[in-house]
Amino acid sequence: MERRDFLKLSAAATLTLAVEPAWAQTAKTEIHWLGQATTKLTTASGKVIVIDPFLTNNPKTPQEFKNLDKLGKVDVILITHGHADHLGTVGRTDGSCDAVDLAKRTGAKVFGPAGLIQTMIDLGWVSAEQGIRFGKGGTVTPLGPEVKITQVRAEHSSEVTLTDPTTKKTHTYPAGEPAGFIIETENGLKVYHMGDTGLFGDMRLIGEYYKPDVVLIPIGGHFVMDPRDAAYATREMLKPKHAIPIHYGTFPVLKGTPQEYQSALGQTSTQVHPLSPGDKLTF
């Protein structure tokens, strides 16, 4: 190699080393909430993760996003558990669901608790190559080593219930254990999507060990934490910088409100973002 070529390569390498830290400091992660637990997360480098896609028959999802194509590129789909309002089987009588439709349209792989993904494979919804099983405490990096997705505990149930299109009878299949996800993006932001959960003591461990910056926290009550429980988890256990209330108001039994959550939270350093479905935040 001639000396001038070596100098050009050295200069390019130096420029790359100088630019990468600046990029890491200025790039943003976008969180787009679409109602119930459905969340589209776009990482700092433009990778797209969709969590719990319940869209086409979600009464709170903006009309535009009831068309799954409007989500655009999707790289990974995460499912916290097998319930209809997280897989998107609500109102479906043909054995289909939003999660599977989205996977087929985009080619995205579907990650979730091992028991749930196995049921999805057994039902013929996804292939063994497209449905990726992992467990609590496990970390996957399908978008490269700089984006880490770790599965953590949730206190809830998980089953898949489908309606037979001919007989109209329902059939229920086991779907493993429910979960939440800690997603660490390229700019170091840690987002904790809690899925559906009640209050449990190990939230303190999750807060101390993973130190989430942003939590998407269910507040509706009945099936999940109510505002009082969610406030306790936020203030005493998780202590995030930011909290986004989810899983409320979609159905009549989910009565908790962001206002009740903020009132129960009281004085705290956590900034609460009471979004409307369709709203976005960047961090």
N, C-alpha and C positions, 0 to 999 in steps of 0.2 A: 504493500500500500504506500502511495506517495505521501509525503509529509503534508501537503495541502489537503488531501482527502482525510487524513487522520485529524487534522485541525478542524475540518468541517464537522466530522462525527463527534469530536469532543465538544464543540460548541453546541451542537444539537442536543447532546446528552445533558450538558449544563443547563440549557434552556428548559428542557423537560423537568429536571429536578427543581428548577426555580418556579415553574408554573404549577406543578402538582400541589404543593402546599397551599398556594393562593386559591386554587380551584376548590380544594377541600374546605377552605374557610368561607368561601362566598357562595357555594352551591347550596340549594335549598331542597328540603323534602316537602312534598305537598300531600296533605291529607284531605280527601274529598269524601264527605259523608253523604250517603244516599238514602238514609232512613233505616230504622231498626238497627241491625248490626252491620249492614252492608257498607264497606269502606273500600275506596280506591286509593292506594298509596303509591305515589310516584317518587322514586328515590332521586337523590341528587344527580345521578348520571342518566336519569330518564327511564329506568327500569320500572315496570308497572306490576303491582301486586294487588289483586282483588280479594277481599276477605268476605266470606259469607254472602254470596250474591243472591239476594232475594229482591228481585226487581220488577218482573213483568206483572205480578199480581200484588205488589206491595202498595197499599193505599197511600203511603207517604212519599214514595219515590216520585220525583218530578217526571212528568209525562215523557220528556225527551229521552230519559234513560230507561224507560220501559222497553225501548228498542235496544237490545244488547249490543248491536253494532255501534251504537253511539259511545260505548266505552272505549272504542279504538283498540290500539294494541294492548294486549295483556300478556305478560310473561309468565306469571305464576298465579294460581288460585289456591287460597288457603281456606279450609273449612274447619270450624271449631268443633262442631258436633252435628248429629244427624237430623235435627228437627227441621220441620217444613219451612220455618221462617229464616233458616240459615242455608239450607240447600236450595230453596226456591221451589219447593213442591206445592206450595199453597195454591189451591184452586186448580191443580193439574189432575186430570183424570186419565191421562194417556201414559202414565208411568215415566214421564220426563221431568226435568227440573232445570232451573236456571243455571246451576253450576255446571251441569253436563253440557247444556246447549252452548254456554260460554266457552267451555273447553274445546268443543268441536269447532266453533267458529274461529277461535284464535290459535289453536294448537297448544295452548298453555297446559303445563302439567298441573295436576291437582294433588296438593299435599294436605295431610291431616292425620288425626289419630289412626293408629294401625287398624283397629277394629272397624272403623267407619270406612276407610278406603278399601278394606277387604270386602265389605258388603257391597260397595259400589262396583268393585270388580266382579263379584259373584252375580250381581244383577245385570251385568253386561253394559253398564253405563260408561266405564272407562276400561282401557286395557291395563294389563299389569305394567306396561311401560309408561303409560300416562298417569296412572294413579300411584303415588309414592307414599308408602306407609312409613311413619316414624312415631316415636314415643316421647313421653314426658321426660325432659332433661336432654333430649336429643336436639342437636343443632344441624341444620341443613344449609347449604350454600348454592342453590340452583342458579343464582345470578352472578356467581363469581365469589371469590373469597372475601370481598369487601362488604357484602350484604349477608348478614347472619340472621337466620330465623330459628328461634329456639321455642320448643313446645313446653308449656308449663301447666300446672294444675288448674282446673276449674271445678267448682262444687255444683254439680247439676246432674242431668241424666242425658242419655243419648240413644235414640232409636230412629229408624226410618219407617214411616208409615205411608203406604201407597194405596190408592184406590184402584181396584180392578175395573177396567173400562167396560167390561161386559156385565159382570154381576153387581158392580157398584159396592162390593164389600171391600173393607180395608184389610190389609195384611201388614203386620209389623215385623221388622227385622232388627236384630241386634246391631248396634253401631258403635261398639267399643265405649270408651270413656270420653267425656267432654274435655276440652282443653282451652287454653289461651295461648297467645303467641307473643314473644318478645322479638321485635324486628329491629336490628341495628343496621342503619344505613351507612353509606360511604362517608358522610360528613359527621359520623359519630353519634347521631341522634338515635335514642332508644325509644321505640314506640311499643307500648304494651296494649294489645287488643285483648280484652279480658273475656271475650265471648259471652256466654251466659253463665252467671255464677252467683251463688250466695256468698255470704261472708265466711271466711275460714282463716284460721290462725296463721297458715303459711304465707298469707299475703305479706306478712311482716318480713319473712325470709326473702320473698321475691323483691320487695322494696329495698332491703339491705344489700342483697347480692347482685341483682341486675341493675338497680338504680335507674328505673325508667324515667325519661324526661317528659313523656306524654303518655297519659293513659286514656283509652277509650273505655268508659266505665258504665255498665248497665245500671239504670236507676228506677226502672218502671215498677218494681215490686211484683208480687204474686208468683212468678216463675224465677225471678232474679232479685238482687238486692233492691230494697226501696231507698229513697233518698237519704234516710237516716243511716242505714247500714253503709251505703256508698260513701257518705261523708266521713264516717268513722274509718273506713278502709283508706280513704284518701289522706285524711289528717294524721292518723295514728300509725299507719302501716306502710303505705306506698310512698307518700311524701313527694309526689312528682312536681315538676315545675308547671306543668299544664295538665288540665283535665277536660275531656270532651264527653259530656253525657250522651249515652246512646240507649237503645232498647226501651223506649218509653213512647206512649201515645199512639202506637200503631194499632193496637186493639184495646177495647174498653177496660180489660183487666190491668193493663199497664198504666196505672194512674199516676205514678210519680212524675214530678216535673223538675226541670232545671232550677226553677225558682226555689222549690222546696229543698233541693240538694244544696244550693248555695246558702240558704238560710241555716240548714243544719251544719254546714261546714264552718260557718262563723269566720273569725279572723284567722287567716292562713296565708302562707306565702304562695300557695298554689293558685295559678290563674285559671279560672273556669271559662270555657268557651261554649256558651249555649247556642249551638248551631241550628239552623233549619236545614232539612234535607236538601241537598244540592249545594250547600255552602262548602267552601274550601279554606284551608289554612296552610300557610307555609312556615317551616321552622328551619 
